[in-house]
Amino acid sequence: MPELQPKVLVVDDEERIRRLVKMYLERNSFFVEEAENGEEALEKALNHDYSVIILDLMLPGMDGRNVCAELRQHKDTPVIMLTASGDEVNRIHGFELGADDYVVKPFSPRELVMRVKALLKRSQAGTAINATTNISQIMTFPHLTIHLESRKVNVQEEEVSLTPKEYELLCYLASRPEKVFSREELLRDVWNYQFYGDQRTVDTHIKRLREKLGHVSEDVAAMIVTVWGVGYKFEVPE
């Protein structure tokens, strides 16, 4: 295996799906490993380094939710969740657990490959904030401190646990206070989606980010402002 060949773990209890995804990924120069259940997936994910993990939500034994939640206690490996259900509750739950993207079955293998490439591009480039701005290692606002080097967020001196994507979204918005970002811009710059992407992904992450910040300070949560018909901005109170 070439040293720099991206490695992807495909987790699904259906061999047909694993074989199909593996075929398309290998055509695009990815090295692919497989797991057919949650226990095997978690063992591999914790003991090996993958560029991206494609994780089925419904697995025998330990399901995808539990795998993702446990993985996030130890690693920030990008995760694409596969599910047969595309309703908002399932999407939100997946994002809460730390999934970076969400694909509904049946899916286009070509689109899935594009989403893998987008996540890989982001992880190679580093966080969106460090890739697109030149600022100090700490951002300080009223009752909010963002530590870029350690990727920690403190609200009123209390550390708030964010998923990797929630953290990147907060950093990106906070890097340019008062600038209004459209959902398309956020998908492009935070998710690296150039030609596709469900804009509801942005809304779901904004909702969860506000909720987590709001548990400690409603004032900090209110800094993330909805600009109706356009997108979002980070507004610092005077």
VOGUTI-490243 format. One line per field, with one value per residue: residue in three letters; residue number from 1; z, y, x of N, C-alpha, C in turn. Coordinates in steps of 0.2 Angstrom, whole numbers. Layout:
REM VOGUTI-490243
type	(ALA:...) $
seq	(NUM:...) $
n.up	(Z:...) $
n.north	(Y:...) $
n.east	(X:...) $
ca.up	(Z:...) $
ca.north	(Y:...) $
ca.east	(X:...) $
c.up	(Z:...) $
c.north	(Y:...) $
c.east	(X:...) $
//
This chain:
REM VOGUTI-490243
type	(MET:PRO:GLU:LEU:GLN:PRO:LYS:VAL:LEU:VAL:VAL:ASP:ASP:GLU:GLU:ARG:ILE:ARG:ARG:LEU:VAL:LYS:MET:TYR:LEU:GLU:ARG:ASN:SER:PHE:PHE:VAL:GLU:GLU:ALA:GLU:ASN:GLY:GLU:GLU:ALA:LEU:GLU:LYS:ALA:LEU:ASN:HIS:ASP:TYR:SER:VAL:ILE:ILE:LEU:ASP:LEU:MET:LEU:PRO:GLY:MET:ASP:GLY:ARG:ASN:VAL:CYS:ALA:GLU:LEU:ARG:GLN:HIS:LYS:ASP:THR:PRO:VAL:ILE:MET:LEU:THR:ALA:SER:GLY:ASP:GLU:VAL:ASN:ARG:ILE:HIS:GLY:PHE:GLU:LEU:GLY:ALA:ASP:ASP:TYR:VAL:VAL:LYS:PRO:PHE:SER:PRO:ARG:GLU:LEU:VAL:MET:ARG:VAL:LYS:ALA:LEU:LEU:LYS:ARG:SER:GLN:ALA:GLY:THR:ALA:ILE:ASN:ALA:THR:THR:ASN:ILE:SER:GLN:ILE:MET:THR:PHE:PRO:HIS:LEU:THR:ILE:HIS:LEU:GLU:SER:ARG:LYS:VAL:ASN:VAL:GLN:GLU:GLU:GLU:VAL:SER:LEU:THR:PRO:LYS:GLU:TYR:GLU:LEU:LEU:CYS:TYR:LEU:ALA:SER:ARG:PRO:GLU:LYS:VAL:PHE:SER:ARG:GLU:GLU:LEU:LEU:ARG:ASP:VAL:TRP:ASN:TYR:GLN:PHE:TYR:GLY:ASP:GLN:ARG:THR:VAL:ASP:THR:HIS:ILE:LYS:ARG:LEU:ARG:GLU:LYS:LEU:GLY:HIS:VAL:SER:GLU:ASP:VAL:ALA:ALA:MET:ILE:VAL:THR:VAL:TRP:GLY:VAL:GLY:TYR:LYS:PHE:GLU:VAL:PRO:GLU) $
seq	(1:2:3:4:5:6:7:8:9:10:11:12:13:14:15:16:17:18:19:20:21:22:23:24:25:26:27:28:29:30:31:32:33:34:35:36:37:38:39:40:41:42:43:44:45:46:47:48:49:50:51:52:53:54:55:56:57:58:59:60:61:62:63:64:65:66:67:68:69:70:71:72:73:74:75:76:77:78:79:80:81:82:83:84:85:86:87:88:89:90:91:92:93:94:95:96:97:98:99:100:101:102:103:104:105:106:107:108:109:110:111:112:113:114:115:116:117:118:119:120:121:122:123:124:125:126:127:128:129:130:131:132:133:134:135:136:137:138:139:140:141:142:143:144:145:146:147:148:149:150:151:152:153:154:155:156:157:158:159:160:161:162:163:164:165:166:167:168:169:170:171:172:173:174:175:176:177:178:179:180:181:182:183:184:185:186:187:188:189:190:191:192:193:194:195:196:197:198:199:200:201:202:203:204:205:206:207:208:209:210:211:212:213:214:215:216:217:218:219:220:221:222:223:224:225:226:227:228:229:230:231:232:233:234:235:236:237:238) $
n.up	(0:-5:4:6:3:5:18:21:32:30:36:38:39:28:16:2:1:7:-2:-14:-11:-8:-20:-28:-20:-21:-35:-35:-29:-16:-1:6:21:29:40:49:59:74:85:80:71:80:87:76:73:84:85:74:61:52:37:34:41:36:41:46:52:58:65:69:87:94:89:76:82:95:92:86:96:106:99:98:110:110:97:83:70:54:51:41:42:38:34:34:36:34:42:52:66:67:60:68:79:75:72:84:91:85:71:55:43:34:26:16:14:-1:-8:-19:-25:-31:-27:-13:-13:-17:-6:4:-1:1:15:17:11:20:32:29:26:38:51:46:50:53:40:32:38:47:62:80:92:101:103:110:117:125:139:132:126:114:111:100:97:106:104:112:120:130:140:150:159:159:152:136:128:111:95:82:70:75:82:72:64:73:75:63:60:71:67:59:64:63:49:37:33:20:19:8:7:20:19:8:14:27:26:15:3:-13:-24:-20:-7:8:13:26:34:39:46:56:63:68:76:86:91:96:107:115:119:125:136:146:144:139:133:126:117:110:102:90:76:67:50:42:27:22:29:42:56:66:80:90:106:111) $
n.north	(-6:11:24:36:34:36:29:20:15:4:2:-10:-21:-27:-37:-34:-20:-16:-21:-14:-1:-2:-5:6:16:11:12:25:27:24:15:2:-5:-16:-19:-28:-27:-18:-20:-25:-14:-3:-8:-9:5:11:6:8:20:29:38:42:36:26:23:13:16:7:-7:-24:-29:-19:-3:9:22:20:16:28:37:32:31:45:49:46:49:60:56:58:55:47:45:31:28:22:30:47:57:72:70:59:63:74:67:59:69:75:65:66:63:68:69:64:52:46:30:22:26:36:29:36:49:47:44:57:64:58:62:76:77:71:81:92:87:86:98:104:113:123:136:139:137:147:159:171:172:175:162:161:166:178:183:192:182:171:160:154:142:139:131:120:117:119:125:138:143:156:152:139:123:118:105:101:94:89:96:105:113:118:126:136:142:147:156:165:170:181:192:199:198:191:175:165:149:141:146:142:128:126:131:126:113:109:106:107:106:101:97:96:109:109:103:113:121:111:109:122:124:114:119:131:126:119:129:138:131:135:149:160:172:170:160:168:175:169:173:172:177:180:172:173:168:165:174:180:189:201:207:225) $
n.east	(4:3:12:5:-8:-25:-34:-49:-62:-75:-90:-103:-117:-121:-115:-116:-117:-105:-96:-99:-97:-83:-78:-80:-73:-60:-58:-55:-43:-42:-37:-46:-53:-64:-78:-90:-99:-103:-94:-82:-79:-77:-65:-56:-56:-51:-38:-31:-27:-38:-42:-55:-71:-84:-99:-112:-128:-138:-133:-129:-129:-118:-123:-122:-123:-118:-105:-100:-101:-92:-80:-78:-74:-61:-55:-54:-57:-64:-81:-94:-110:-121:-138:-155:-165:-170:-175:-176:-174:-166:-155:-150:-147:-137:-127:-126:-119:-107:-105:-99:-105:-119:-128:-141:-149:-157:-141:-131:-116:-106:-108:-106:-92:-88:-91:-83:-70:-72:-72:-59:-51:-54:-48:-35:-31:-32:-41:-55:-54:-40:-36:-41:-39:-28:-24:-22:-18:-28:-45:-55:-70:-84:-87:-84:-71:-60:-49:-37:-26:-27:-40:-51:-66:-72:-85:-89:-79:-81:-78:-85:-91:-89:-93:-81:-85:-94:-86:-77:-86:-90:-78:-76:-86:-84:-72:-74:-82:-98:-99:-110:-113:-118:-128:-123:-110:-105:-106:-97:-85:-83:-87:-82:-90:-92:-100:-112:-123:-133:-142:-148:-140:-131:-140:-144:-132:-130:-141:-138:-126:-129:-138:-129:-119:-129:-133:-124:-123:-134:-132:-120:-124:-133:-125:-123:-131:-146:-148:-161:-167:-154:-142:-130:-122:-109:-111:-105:-108:-110) $
ca.up	(0:-5:10:7:0:10:21:23:35:28:41:36:40:22:12:-4:2:8:-9:-19:-8:-8:-27:-30:-17:-24:-41:-34:-26:-8:2:10:25:31:47:48:65:78:90:75:69:85:88:71:73:89:85:67:59:45:34:35:42:33:47:45:59:61:65:74:93:95:83:74:87:100:89:85:103:109:95:99:117:109:91:79:63:51:51:37:44:33:37:30:38:33:46:56:72:66:58:74:84:72:73:92:93:82:64:51:37:34:19:17:9:-5:-10:-25:-24:-34:-22:-7:-15:-17:1:7:-4:4:22:17:10:26:37:27:26:45:52:41:53:52:33:29:42:50:68:85:94:106:102:116:117:131:142:127:124:109:111:93:97:110:101:117:120:137:141:157:162:159:145:133:123:105:90:78:65:78:84:66:63:78:74:56:61:75:64:55:67:59:42:36:28:17:20:3:9:25:16:4:17:33:25:8:-2:-19:-29:-17:1:11:18:32:38:42:51:62:67:71:82:91:94:101:112:119:122:129:142:150:144:134:130:121:112:106:97:83:74:60:46:38:20:19:33:49:57:73:82:97:110:113) $
ca.north	(0:17:27:42:32:37:23:21:10:4:-3:-11:-28:-30:-38:-31:-13:-15:-23:-9:5:-3:-5:13:19:8:15:32:26:23:9:1:-10:-17:-22:-30:-26:-12:-21:-25:-7:1:-11:-6:12:14:3:10:27:30:45:43:30:26:20:12:17:1:-13:-29:-28:-12:0:15:28:19:16:34:40:29:34:52:49:45:51:65:53:60:50:48:40:29:27:21:35:53:62:77:67:54:67:78:62:57:75:75:60:67:62:74:69:60:49:41:24:21:32:36:28:42:55:45:45:64:66:56:66:82:76:70:87:96:85:87:106:107:116:129:143:139:136:153:165:172:175:172:155:162:171:180:187:192:176:165:160:149:140:136:126:114:115:120:131:139:148:158:148:132:120:116:99:101:89:93:100:111:118:122:130:141:146:150:162:170:173:187:195:204:196:187:169:161:142:139:148:138:121:126:132:122:106:108:104:112:106:98:97:97:115:108:101:119:122:107:111:129:122:110:123:136:123:118:136:141:127:138:156:162:177:168:157:173:178:166:176:170:182:177:172:173:163:166:178:180:196:202:213:230) $
ca.east	(0:7:12:1:-14:-30:-37:-56:-65:-82:-94:-110:-118:-123:-109:-117:-115:-98:-92:-101:-93:-76:-76:-80:-67:-53:-57:-53:-36:-42:-36:-52:-54:-71:-80:-97:-102:-100:-88:-76:-78:-73:-59:-52:-55:-47:-31:-28:-28:-41:-43:-62:-75:-91:-102:-119:-132:-141:-128:-131:-125:-117:-125:-117:-123:-113:-98:-98:-100:-86:-75:-77:-70:-53:-52:-58:-58:-70:-86:-100:-115:-126:-144:-161:-170:-167:-179:-172:-172:-160:-149:-148:-144:-130:-123:-124:-114:-100:-104:-97:-109:-125:-130:-147:-149:-151:-137:-127:-109:-102:-109:-103:-85:-86:-91:-77:-65:-73:-70:-52:-48:-54:-44:-28:-30:-33:-48:-56:-52:-33:-34:-43:-38:-22:-26:-19:-21:-34:-50:-58:-76:-87:-89:-82:-64:-59:-42:-37:-21:-30:-47:-56:-70:-74:-90:-89:-74:-83:-77:-90:-89:-91:-90:-76:-88:-97:-80:-75:-91:-90:-72:-76:-91:-81:-66:-76:-88:-103:-100:-115:-111:-124:-127:-119:-103:-103:-105:-91:-78:-82:-88:-79:-94:-91:-106:-118:-124:-140:-141:-151:-134:-129:-145:-144:-126:-131:-145:-134:-121:-132:-140:-123:-117:-134:-133:-120:-124:-139:-129:-115:-128:-136:-120:-124:-137:-149:-150:-167:-166:-147:-138:-129:-117:-107:-112:-102:-112:-106) $
c.up	(0:2:11:4:6:12:23:26:33:33:39:37:34:17:5:-4:3:1:-14:-17:-9:-16:-30:-27:-20:-31:-41:-29:-19:-7:7:14:27:38:46:54:69:82:85:73:74:87:83:71:78:89:78:65:52:43:35:37:40:38:46:52:62:60:70:81:94:89:82:78:92:98:89:92:106:106:97:106:116:103:87:72:60:50:46:40:39:37:32:31:37:37:50:62:72:64:64:78:81:73:80:94:89:75:60:45:38:28:20:12:6:-7:-16:-23:-26:-29:-15:-8:-14:-10:5:5:0:11:22:16:16:31:35:27:33:46:48:44:52:44:30:32:45:57:74:88:99:104:108:115:124:133:137:125:120:109:104:93:101:108:107:117:127:137:148:161:162:152:142:128:117:100:86:73:69:80:78:64:67:77:67:57:65:72:61:58:63:52:42:31:26:19:15:5:15:23:12:9:24:31:18:3:-8:-23:-26:-10:3:15:25:37:42:48:57:66:71:77:88:95:98:107:117:123:127:135:148:150:138:130:124:115:107:101:90:81:67:56:41:31:17:23:40:50:65:76:90:100:111:120) $
c.north	(6:21:32:40:32:30:24:15:10:-1:-3:-19:-31:-31:-34:-24:-12:-16:-17:-3:4:-3:2:17:17:11:22:32:26:16:7:-5:-11:-20:-23:-29:-20:-14:-22:-18:-3:-2:-8:1:15:11:5:17:27:37:47:36:31:21:19:13:11:-5:-18:-28:-21:-8:6:21:26:19:23:38:38:31:41:53:49:48:56:62:55:54:52:43:38:27:26:26:42:59:66:74:63:58:71:73:60:63:76:71:61:66:69:75:64:58:44:36:24:27:31:34:33:48:53:46:53:67:64:60:73:82:75:77:92:94:86:94:108:110:122:135:144:140:143:159:165:176:172:165:155:167:172:185:188:185:170:166:153:148:136:130:119:112:115:126:132:145:150:153:141:129:117:111:100:96:93:98:106:116:122:127:137:145:150:156:167:173:180:189:200:202:190:181:166:153:139:140:143:131:121:126:128:115:104:105:109:112:103:99:99:103:114:105:107:121:118:108:117:128:119:115:128:133:122:124:139:137:131:146:157:167:175:164:162:177:175:168:173:176:179:178:172:167:165:171:178:187:197:208:219:231) $
c.east	(4:7:7:-6:-19:-33:-44:-58:-72:-85:-101:-111:-120:-117:-110:-115:-108:-94:-93:-97:-86:-74:-75:-74:-61:-52:-54:-47:-37:-41:-42:-51:-62:-72:-88:-102:-99:-94:-82:-74:-74:-66:-54:-51:-51:-39:-28:-31:-32:-42:-51:-65:-82:-95:-110:-122:-134:-136:-130:-126:-124:-118:-121:-117:-118:-106:-96:-96:-94:-80:-73:-74:-63:-51:-57:-58:-64:-75:-92:-105:-120:-132:-150:-166:-166:-171:-174:-170:-166:-154:-146:-144:-137:-125:-121:-119:-107:-99:-103:-102:-114:-128:-136:-147:-156:-148:-133:-119:-105:-102:-105:-95:-83:-87:-85:-71:-66:-70:-62:-48:-48:-49:-37:-26:-30:-40:-49:-54:-44:-31:-36:-42:-31:-23:-22:-22:-26:-39:-54:-64:-79:-90:-87:-75:-63:-51:-41:-32:-24:-37:-52:-60:-73:-79:-90:-85:-75:-82:-83:-88:-92:-89:-85:-79:-91:-92:-78:-80:-91:-84:-72:-80:-87:-75:-67:-82:-92:-104:-105:-113:-118:-123:-123:-111:-100:-102:-99:-85:-78:-83:-84:-83:-94:-97:-112:-118:-130:-139:-144:-146:-132:-134:-145:-138:-127:-135:-142:-129:-124:-135:-134:-120:-122:-135:-129:-121:-128:-136:-124:-119:-131:-131:-120:-131:-139:-151:-155:-166:-159:-143:-137:-123:-115:-107:-110:-106:-108:-106) $
//
